[in-house]
């Protein structure tokens, strides 16, 4: 049997017997991370000294798949990412050591992410979470909020998720502008979406939502200088990657009301326990626990696809 590490004990919990049977039929034995947190590179390497690892199913964006892992796991053939983000995986090292990297990019999770993006927009603009907390404390609170209908939405990144968000924005009669150097011209014309430079997008948007990948060019994409360009009435939404935003800059922008508020689903360290930003308890911040793809339908698709991706490589 080939040993495959699954980096979260929560993986496939609702239908694990079926997933385990698929693995076993294909000659694989699952080994689970026993801890309640993401795995560090040393954790994985220490395990690899005890058992030969043919595959690793990476469940969290905080799991460390560094060069050290590829160096010290000589039997590793495949890394199967539960999701599409690979910024925590050293892709160059994987290539150097002949390890295949697969993601669940065939899953329809972009629609779920777009749903949550709009949920964050509406919640922070209409101050829904604030009012809910007040009512649960027996306080009648009716704050003046902001419209979403008819406003200008700036989308950074027009991939699958960005396009799904744009489609929803049309239903709210929003003007959609976008920043994406690789945008599809035919799509832009068809959907009447205006492409502009990044600074113009920041200055003119009532909502700025991030849907680009995290890399050396986009890390810290939104920082103090960018917050200074945004309208004081604008909202920032991030359901992509935490590293796209400078954390200290966001904290200051919310504290000084440089922007009206933010909705975030991703955090620098996950699980986000004792996170400095969350500890501030900002009223103008709505935060969720990286749940953009967390629907029963999408999780089932991703679980099965992540297992199948690993098997496809190991059976060759």
Secondary structure in CASP SS format (residue, H / E / C, confidence):
PFRMAT SS
TARGET T0000
AUTHOR 0000-0000-0000
METHOD secondary structure of the structure
MODEL  1
X C 1.00
X E 1.00
X E 1.00
X E 1.00
X E 1.00
X E 1.00
X C 1.00
X C 1.00
X C 1.00
X C 1.00
X C 1.00
X C 1.00
X C 1.00
X C 1.00
X C 1.00
X H 1.00
X H 1.00
X H 1.00
X H 1.00
X H 1.00
X H 1.00
X H 1.00
X H 1.00
X H 1.00
X H 1.00
X C 1.00
X C 1.00
X E 1.00
X E 1.00
X E 1.00
X E 1.00
X E 1.00
X C 1.00
X C 1.00
X C 1.00
X C 1.00
X C 1.00
X C 1.00
X C 1.00
X C 1.00
X H 1.00
X H 1.00
X H 1.00
X H 1.00
X H 1.00
X H 1.00
X H 1.00
X H 1.00
X H 1.00
X H 1.00
X C 1.00
X C 1.00
X E 1.00
X E 1.00
X E 1.00
X E 1.00
X E 1.00
X E 1.00
X C 1.00
X C 1.00
X C 1.00
X C 1.00
X C 1.00
X C 1.00
X E 1.00
X C 1.00
X H 1.00
X H 1.00
X H 1.00
X H 1.00
X H 1.00
X H 1.00
X C 1.00
X C 1.00
X C 1.00
X C 1.00
X C 1.00
X E 1.00
X E 1.00
X E 1.00
X E 1.00
X C 1.00
X C 1.00
X C 1.00
X C 1.00
X C 1.00
X C 1.00
X C 1.00
X E 1.00
X C 1.00
X H 1.00
X H 1.00
X H 1.00
X H 1.00
X H 1.00
X H 1.00
X C 1.00
X C 1.00
X C 1.00
X E 1.00
X E 1.00
X E 1.00
X E 1.00
X C 1.00
X C 1.00
X C 1.00
X C 1.00
X C 1.00
X H 1.00
X H 1.00
X H 1.00
X H 1.00
X H 1.00
X H 1.00
X H 1.00
X H 1.00
X H 1.00
X H 1.00
X H 1.00
X H 1.00
X H 1.00
X H 1.00
X H 1.00
X H 1.00
X H 1.00
X C 1.00
X C 1.00
X H 1.00
X H 1.00
X H 1.00
X H 1.00
X H 1.00
X H 1.00
X H 1.00
X H 1.00
X H 1.00
X C 1.00
X C 1.00
X C 1.00
X C 1.00
X C 1.00
X C 1.00
X C 1.00
X C 1.00
X C 1.00
X C 1.00
X C 1.00
X C 1.00
X C 1.00
X C 1.00
X C 1.00
X E 1.00
X E 1.00
X E 1.00
X E 1.00
X E 1.00
X C 1.00
X C 1.00
X C 1.00
X H 1.00
X H 1.00
X H 1.00
X H 1.00
X H 1.00
X H 1.00
X H 1.00
X H 1.00
X H 1.00
X H 1.00
X H 1.00
X H 1.00
X C 1.00
X C 1.00
X C 1.00
X E 1.00
X E 1.00
X E 1.00
X E 1.00
X E 1.00
X C 1.00
X C 1.00
X C 1.00
X C 1.00
X C 1.00
X H 1.00
X H 1.00
X H 1.00
X H 1.00
X H 1.00
X H 1.00
X H 1.00
X C 1.00
X C 1.00
X E 1.00
X E 1.00
X C 1.00
X C 1.00
X H 1.00
X H 1.00
X H 1.00
X H 1.00
X H 1.00
X H 1.00
X H 1.00
X C 1.00
X C 1.00
X E 1.00
X E 1.00
X E 1.00
X E 1.00
X C 1.00
X C 1.00
X C 1.00
X C 1.00
X C 1.00
X C 1.00
X C 1.00
X C 1.00
X C 1.00
X C 1.00
X C 1.00
X E 1.00
X C 1.00
X H 1.00
X H 1.00
X H 1.00
X H 1.00
X H 1.00
X H 1.00
X C 1.00
X C 1.00
X C 1.00
X C 1.00
X C 1.00
X E 1.00
X E 1.00
X E 1.00
X E 1.00
X C 1.00
X C 1.00
X C 1.00
X H 1.00
X H 1.00
X H 1.00
X E 1.00
X C 1.00
X H 1.00
X H 1.00
X H 1.00
X H 1.00
X H 1.00
X H 1.00
X H 1.00
X H 1.00
X H 1.00
X C 1.00
X C 1.00
X C 1.00
X C 1.00
X C 1.00
X E 1.00
X E 1.00
X E 1.00
X E 1.00
X C 1.00
X C 1.00
X C 1.00
X C 1.00
X C 1.00
X C 1.00
X C 1.00
X C 1.00
X C 1.00
X C 1.00
X C 1.00
X H 1.00
X H 1.00
X H 1.00
X H 1.00
X C 1.00
X C 1.00
X C 1.00
X C 1.00
X C 1.00
X E 1.00
X E 1.00
X E 1.00
X C 1.00
X C 1.00
X C 1.00
X C 1.00
X C 1.00
X C 1.00
X C 1.00
X C 1.00
X H 1.00
X H 1.00
X H 1.00
X H 1.00
X H 1.00
X H 1.00
X H 1.00
X H 1.00
X H 1.00
X H 1.00
X H 1.00
X H 1.00
X H 1.00
X H 1.00
X H 1.00
X H 1.00
X H 1.00
X H 1.00
X H 1.00
X C 1.00
X C 1.00
END
